[in-house]
């Protein structure tokens, strides 16, 4: 089973940007869709972006127009470019397939002044 390691999180001021990376332990070429998820304190994990194998991305309304997901199958890596960050984007961010219950450690994103 392919495992994922997220990185790139940090502390950023409102309006700032971050780029998250998700490195897979194996090939993601045959994975039809990858998801970026986030979990804020006291809240359920939510799906914020889906990136298909062909590079088509679908977003939750809460991040549409601000986040851009992409994937590099040759590097077995998935990305999430986050712009115009808001305090409500504060969460631990994870990447995963759409049907796995095995989760990595995630990467913390904190948006605060």
C-alpha positions in Angstrom: 0.0 0.0 0.0 1.4 3.4 -1.0 2.0 5.7 1.9 2.2 9.5 1.9 4.3 12.1 3.7 3.0 15.6 3.8 5.3 18.7 4.2 5.4 22.4 3.6 3.1 23.6 6.4 3.9 26.4 8.8 2.8 29.7 10.3 1.7 32.4 7.9 -0.1 35.7 8.2 -3.6 36.1 6.8 -3.3 36.8 3.1 -0.1 34.8 2.8 0.7 31.7 0.8 2.1 28.2 1.4 2.8 25.3 -0.9 2.2 21.8 0.5 3.8 18.7 -0.9 2.8 15.1 -0.6 5.5 12.5 -1.4 4.3 9.0 -2.1 6.3 5.9 -1.2 5.4 4.3 -4.5 4.0 5.1 -7.9 0.9 7.3 -8.0 0.5 6.9 -11.8 -2.3 4.4 -11.5 -4.2 6.2 -8.7 -7.1 7.8 -10.4 -7.6 10.5 -7.9 -5.7 12.0 -5.0 -7.3 14.1 -2.3 -6.1 16.9 0.0 -7.9 16.9 3.3 -7.7 19.0 6.4 -8.8 18.7 10.0 -9.2 21.7 12.2 -9.2 21.4 16.0 -12.6 20.0 17.2 -13.8 19.4 13.7 -14.1 16.5 11.3 -11.7 15.9 8.6 -12.9 17.5 5.3 -11.9 17.0 1.7 -10.8 20.3 0.2 -9.4 19.2 -3.2 -9.4 16.3 -5.5 -6.7 15.9 -8.3 -7.4 13.4 -11.0 -4.7 11.4 -12.8 -5.2 13.7 -15.7 -4.6 16.8 -13.6 -8.1 18.0 -13.3 -8.8 19.5 -9.9 -12.0 19.9 -8.0 -12.3 22.1 -4.9 -14.5 22.6 -1.9 -16.3 25.9 -2.0 -14.4 27.1 1.0 -11.1 27.1 -0.9 -12.2 27.6 -4.5 -10.3 30.3 -6.2 -7.5 30.3 -3.6 -6.1 26.8 -3.6 -4.6 25.0 -6.6 -3.9 21.3 -6.6 -1.6 19.5 -8.9 0.3 16.3 -9.2 3.6 15.1 -10.8 3.2 11.4 -11.5 6.9 11.2 -12.5 7.9 12.4 -9.1 5.2 10.6 -7.3 4.2 13.9 -5.6 1.1 15.8 -5.1 1.0 19.5 -4.4 -1.4 22.1 -2.9 -0.7 25.8 -3.6 -2.6 27.8 -1.0 -3.0 31.6 -1.6 -4.9 34.3 0.2 -4.9 32.2 3.3 -7.4 32.9 6.1 -7.4 32.1 9.8 -10.2 29.5 9.1 -7.7 27.6 6.9 -5.8 26.7 10.1 -5.7 22.9 10.2 -3.6 19.8 9.8 -3.5 19.0 6.1 -3.3 15.5 4.7 -3.1 13.9 1.4 -4.6 10.5 0.6 -6.4 8.4 -2.0 -10.2 8.7 -1.8 -10.7 5.3 -0.4 -8.1 4.8 2.2 -8.4 4.8 6.0 -4.7 4.9 6.6 -3.4 8.4 7.3 0.0 10.0 7.5 1.0 12.5 10.1 -0.1 15.5 8.0 1.4 19.0 8.1 0.2 21.8 10.3 -0.9 25.0 8.7 -1.5 28.0 11.0 -2.8 31.3 9.7 -2.5 34.0 12.3 -1.2 37.5 12.7 
